[in-house]
Amino acid sequence: KNKVDLSIFDDATPLRCKTMMSLLSRHIGLTVFSAIGLSLVAIVGLDVIAGIIDQIGDIKNNYSFADVLIYVVTKLPSTIYEYIPLSCLIGCLVGLGILANHSEVVVMRASGVSLLRILSHVLKPVLIFILLGTVIGEYFSPYLDQLADSRRDYLRKGESGLDTASGFWKREGNEYMHFNAVFPGGVLFGVTRFQFDDNRRLIETSFSSRATYNATDDYWVEENVSSTTFSKQSTDEHKFITRQWFTELTPEVLTLNILPADSLSIRTLYEYIDFLEQRNSDAASYKLAFWDKVLHPFAVIGLVLVGISFVFGPLREATMSYRVFVGVLFGISFRLVQDMLGPLSIVFNIFPIIAVLVPIILCAVLGAYLLKRSG
């Protein structure tokens, strides 16, 4: 009558295993997440310092050192987006390296934890940074990059006259336009326009200190306009407080022309590529940027796979500093290959997706091979 029903413990082992695996996943995830975060802070911090030093040479007029700091901070989201792949690679090397140095990896493997399960635990924090990069690239970088560049140009040149050494040129039919600064949302500063006839003879020039886009009626409103009209016998000068300017230019079109292709969002790139193809225009550079952004998560995962394979393979007994060195070297090499294949694909008329995929596939193959050897 004193027997104990041991059947109540039948589910204890699976439950305990599930709890232990949950703790293990959390431990690996937090270690790797912290390492990636610290790597990102360190790399971005170095880039910020370099950016400040680089911008000091542009200080003039109303563009002061405080404005340099504002410029660099405004460009910070783009910097973070750019260095997420390298940070994930170094973070995985450092995070798993810490676990390996404490013999925790050996205990995991001796306990029957497979490399595939460890890989899944490592990828969880990586996916968080991939999501962060996607959000930054789609919703923050395009606007903030244009705002930072426009604000800097405005402070350096403001509403002054034509400065051919900088600013933005645009042609529409027989009219050539120059803008000192183009702010997001449809605000231009220092607008200079040259109107020619069909015989390339200058017929009118004008300068306005500011132009604002009227989205309701699709035209620009120029302010403080000085206009000169040329004829064969004379020139006439006119001044206007405000003047309507009808043109096909819109804030969206200006953004597409001002920002480099890799600063645009995936949606904007897709729509602009479709627009160019309908007009039989060259869209190779925009296609390259589009596929680079679409496949960006796979590039990060490929680098992480290589980092994990290094820890379980060639760098198993290496020091932490050596792992970081190898990670930086491999990450830079990966980026250099991408930067070389991109222009080559445009020159030799190769599908841009191939140029983006080749380094990613090479990373995945290398990582899978090293993991198979070490597993």
N, C-alpha and C positions, 0 to 999 in steps of 0.2 A: 503493500500500500504506500510505501515511501518512494516509489518510482517517479522519476521526473520525465515528462514528455519532451524529449529532445527534438521533436519535429518543429518546435517553434524557432529553432536556430537554423533551420534549413536555408532560409533566405538571408542569413546574417553575412555569409561570405560575399555574395553578389552585392549586397548593400554596402559592405565595408569597402569592396573594390571600387564601387562607384564613387564613394566618398573620397577615397584616396586618389582616384584619378582626377576628381574635381579639384582637389587640393594641389595635385601635381600640375594640372593645367594652369591653375591660378598662379602658382609659384613661377613656372616657366614664363607665363605671359607677363607677369609684373616685372620679372628680371629683364626680359627682352624689351619690354615697353620702356622701362627706365633707361636702358642702354641706348635705345634708338633716340629717345627724347634728349638725352645728354649729348649724343653725337650731333643731332640736328642743331641744338643750341650752340655747340662749339663751332661747327662748320659755318652756320649762318652768322655767328658773331664775328668770325674772321672775315667773312665776305662784307659785312657791314663796315668794319674798320677799313678795309680796302676801298669800299665805296666812298666813305667819307674823305679819305686821302685823295681819291681820284676827283671828287667834286670840288675840292678846295681850289683847284686851278681855275674853276669856272666862276669864282666869286667876283662879281662886279655890279655896278649900279645898285639896285635894291636887293640883289641876291647876296645875303649875308651867310655867316657860318651857321646861324640858327636855322636858316632856310635850307642849308645843306642837310642838317639833321632831319628836318621835316621831310625832305625829298627822299632820303635813304629809308626812313621809317615808312613812308607811303609805299615805297617799292618793296617793302619787307615781305608781303604775301607772295609775290613772284619769286623772291629769293628762296623762300621756304619751299615753294612748289618745285623749284629747280633742283634743290638738294635733298629732297625726300628719298629718291632711289639710293643715293650714296649713303645717306644716314641709315637707311634700313639695312644695307649691307654691313656697314661698320657696326651698327647696333647689334645685329645678330651675331657677328663674330665676337664682340665684347661680351654680350649677355651669355651666350653658350660657353664662351671661354671661361667666364667666372664660374659657371656650374661645373665645367670640366676641371678647373683648378681645385675646386672643393670636392672633387671625386663624386659629385652628384650624378653626373652623366653615367659614370661606371655603375653606380648603384641602380640607376634606372634600367640600364641595359641588362644588368645581372638579375633584375626583378622581372624581366620578360617584357619590358616596354619596348615596342618596336620603333624603328627609325621613322616609320610612317606616322605613328602616333605623336612622336616628338615633333615631327615636322608640322603636324596639324596644330599643336600647341603653340609653336613659334609663329605660325602664320596668322593667328588670331590678332595679336597686337599689330602686326604688319598691315592687316586689312584696315585697321583703324586709321593708320597714317595714309594708306591709299585713299580711303574715303575723304580724309582731310584734304589731301592734294587735289582730288577731283572737285570738291566744293570750292576750293580756292581758285583753281584754274577756270571754273565755269562762271563764278559769280563775283569774284573780288578782283583778280588780277587785271582783266581788261579795263575796268573802270579806273582802278587806282593807278595803273601804269600811265594812262592818258592824263589823269589828273596831276600826277607828279611831274611829268614832262611839260605839260602845259603851264603849270604854276611856275616851274623853273624858267621856262622861256619868257613868260610874262614879266617876271621880276627882273630878268636880265635885259629885256628889250622893251617891255611894256607896250605903250601905244605909239611908239616912235615910228619913223618912216621905214622904208624898205631896207632890210639887212640881208643881202644875198648870201652871206656866209652861214646863215642858219635859217630856221623857220621851215615852212612847208610850201612847196609850189604845186599848183594844179592847173591843168588846161581844160577848157571846155569850148570846143569849136574854135573860133578865132580870138578867144579871150584867154589871157594868162593871168593867174591870180597868185598872190603870195600872202601868207598869213604868219604873223609873228608867233601867235599862240592859238591853239585850238582846244578849248575846254570841252569836256563831255557835257551833253545836254543842249548843245547848240549855241555856244558863245565864242565869238572870234575877236581877237585883238590885233590891231595893226594890219588892216586889210588893204592891200594894194592891188589894183586891177589895171590891166593893159588890154585895150580893145583894138584889134587890127581889122582891116578890110580884106577882101579876097586877094588883093595884090600885095599883102603883107605890109601895108602902110599903116603906121600908127595913127589912129583917129581919135582916141580918147584915153586918158589916164585918170585914175581917181584914187584917193586915199581916205579911208575912214578909220577913226580910232577904235571903233567897236561895231560889231554886227551881232544881232540876236535873231535866232530862228523862231518864226511864228508857225507853230505846228498846225494851227487851225486852218490857216489859209495857204500854207506851203510857200512861204517866201521869207527872205531875210530883211531885217530893218537895220540899215546902216546909220551910224550916229557920227556927227561932226565930220561931214563929208566935204572934201576939197576935190573938185573935178576940173580937168582941163581938156577942152575939145580942140583938135587940130584940123585946120582946113588949109587949102593951098595958099591963101593970102594972109591968114591971121590965126590967132589962137584966142579962145574964149575961156575965161575962168569962172567957175560957179562954186558957191558954197551952200550947203544944206545942213540944217540942224539934224534932220532925219530924211532918209530916202529908202523907198522900197527897192529890193533887189530880187528879181525873179531868176532862178537858176535851178538846174537839176540837182545841184549839190544839196545833200541833207546831212544832219549830224551823223547818221549811220554810215553814209558813204565816206565822210571824212574820217571817221574812226577806222574804217577798213583800210584807208590809204595811209593813215598816220602810223598806226601800230604795226609792228612786224607780225608776220603770220603766226608765229609761235606764241604771241600774246593774246590772240583771239580765242574765244570760247569754241567748243566743239559745234554747238548749234550755229553760231555765226559763220564758222568755216564751211559747214555743210551747205548753208543757204547761199553763201557767196560763190562756192564752187559750182553749184547748180546755175547761178546767175551767169558766171563766166562761160560755162559750157554751152548755154543757150545762145551765146553770142560768138561762139567758136574762138574764145580768147584762151590764152595760156593760163592754166590753173595748177601747174605742176607744183609750185612752191607751196600753195595753199593745201593741195592734196597731201603733200609730205607732212606739213604741220598737223593736218587733220588726223592722219593715221598715227603720227607720233603721240598725239594726245589720247586717241582711242585706245592704243595699245600700251599706254603708260603704265597701267596696273600690272600688265603681264611682264613688262620690263623690270618692275620692282620685284615681282615674285621670282623672276629668273635670277636676279642678283642675289636675292635671299637664299634661293636654292643652292647657289654656288657657295655662299657664306656658310651655310649649314654643312655642306659637304666638306669644306675646308676644315671645320672644327672636328668632324668625325674622321677625317682622312689625313691629308698632308700636314695640317697644323695642329694635330692632336696634342703634341708635346711642346708646341711653340709657346713663347712668352706672349703676354698681352700686347706689348708694344709692337712685336713682330706681326701679330695678327692684324692690328690696326694698320700697319704699314702696307701689308699685302692687300687689305681691303681697300685702302685709298688708291693704291696702284691699279688694282683690278677695276675699280669703279671709274677711274679716270680713263683707263684703256677702253672700257666699254663705251664711254661717252665719245671718245675720239673716233672709234669705229663708226658710231652712229653719225657723227658730224661729217665723216668722210664719205660714207655711203649715200647720205642724203643728196649732196650736190652731184655726185656721180650719177645717181639715178635720173636726175634732171638732165644732165649733159647727154647721157646715152639713151635717154627716153625709155627708162626701165620703170615698171610700175612702182610708185612710191611705197606701197605697202610691203613690197619685197625688201626694199632698203631698210625699213623699220623692223621687219620680222627677222632678218638674218642674225643680227646680234642677239636678239631674244632667244631664238632657237639654239644658237651656239651656247648660250649660258645654260639653258635648260638641259641640253645634251651633256655638257661638261658636269653640271651638278648631279644629274642622274647617274652618270658613269662613276663619279667619285663615291657617291653614296652606295652604289651597288658593290664597289670594291671594298668599302669599309663595313658594309652590312653583313 
